[in-house]
Structures are given as structure tokens and as C-alpha cells.
Amino acid sequence: GQLPSLIEDGVTGLLFPPGDLAACVGCILIMLNGPSQRQAMGQRAGEAAGGIFGWDRTARQVTDIIAALRSGPM
């Protein structure tokens, strides 16, 4: 359910409909037969994940939560 919000099809990974074995096999074959595409997709996925789950963003979120807690009613 959440994968389409994390993976951009054809850019940071390949998506297929749930339960569609033929589509899954097709995606696997694309990755196996396209080393340069696979490498580029992996690079972009790593960059995207770093932006979403990296320490800089996480630290900002934590400090924002702490600031909101400190300024809110207690």
C-alpha cells in the first residue's frame, strides 16, 4: 500500500500490481538484463531514501517536535 508513495516507477524502482506474478517476473527480467538501468535506478533510490530517511531530515523533525512541545500548553 505504501510502496507507490516511496518508489517512483521506472526511476527509483519498478512497481507491479499486487499478486501479478507475470508482471513481477517481467520486472525481475528488466533488472537482470539491464545492468546500467539497474545501477542508475539504485543510485537514484539511494539518493531519494537519504532525503526521506536521512539524519538531517530526521534531526530537523525531532527538533521541530521538541520545539512544538515546549511552546504548547502543558
C-alpha positions as CSV (number, residue, x, y, z in Angstrom):
1,G,0.0,0.0,0.0
2,Q,2.8,2.5,0.8
3,L,5.3,1.4,-1.8
4,P,3.9,3.7,-4.6
5,S,4.5,6.7,-2.3
6,L,8.1,5.7,-1.7
7,I,9.1,4.3,-5.2
8,E,8.8,6.2,-8.4
9,D,8.1,3.5,-11.1
10,G,11.0,3.3,-13.6
11,V,13.0,6.0,-11.7
12,T,13.8,4.6,-8.2
13,G,12.4,1.1,-8.7
14,L,9.9,-0.9,-10.6
15,L,6.3,-1.4,-9.4
16,F,3.8,-4.1,-10.4
17,P,0.3,-4.9,-9.3
18,P,-0.1,-7.0,-6.2
19,G,-0.4,-10.7,-7.0
20,D,0.6,-10.2,-10.7
21,L,3.3,-12.9,-10.9
22,A,3.9,-12.3,-14.7
23,A,4.5,-8.6,-14.0
24,C,6.8,-9.4,-11.1
25,V,8.8,-11.7,-13.4
26,G,8.9,-9.0,-16.0
27,C,10.3,-6.5,-13.6
28,I,12.9,-9.0,-12.4
29,L,14.0,-9.7,-16.0
30,I,14.2,-6.0,-16.7
31,M,16.6,-5.6,-13.8
32,L,18.6,-8.7,-14.6
33,N,19.0,-7.7,-18.3
34,G,19.7,-4.0,-17.8
35,P,22.7,-3.5,-15.6
36,S,23.1,0.2,-16.4
37,Q,19.4,0.9,-15.8
38,R,19.6,-1.2,-12.6
39,Q,22.7,0.8,-11.4
40,A,21.1,4.1,-12.2
41,M,17.9,3.2,-10.5
42,G,19.7,2.0,-7.4
43,Q,21.7,5.3,-7.3
44,R,18.5,7.4,-7.6
45,A,16.8,5.2,-5.0
46,G,19.6,5.7,-2.5
47,E,19.6,9.5,-3.0
48,A,15.8,9.6,-2.6
49,A,15.9,7.4,0.6
50,G,18.7,9.6,2.0
51,G,16.4,12.6,1.5
52,I,13.4,10.9,3.1
53,F,15.1,9.0,5.9
54,G,18.5,10.7,6.3
55,W,19.8,12.0,9.6
56,D,19.5,15.7,8.6
57,R,15.8,15.4,8.0
58,T,15.2,13.2,11.0
59,A,17.1,15.6,13.2
60,R,15.0,18.5,11.9
61,Q,11.8,16.6,12.6
62,V,12.9,15.8,16.1
63,T,13.9,19.4,16.9
64,D,10.6,20.6,15.4
65,I,8.6,18.2,17.6
66,I,10.6,19.3,20.7
67,A,10.1,23.0,19.9
68,A,6.3,22.4,19.4
69,L,6.1,20.5,22.7
70,R,8.0,23.3,24.5
71,S,5.8,26.0,23.1
72,G,2.5,24.2,23.5
73,P,0.3,24.1,26.6
74,M,1.4,21.8,29.4
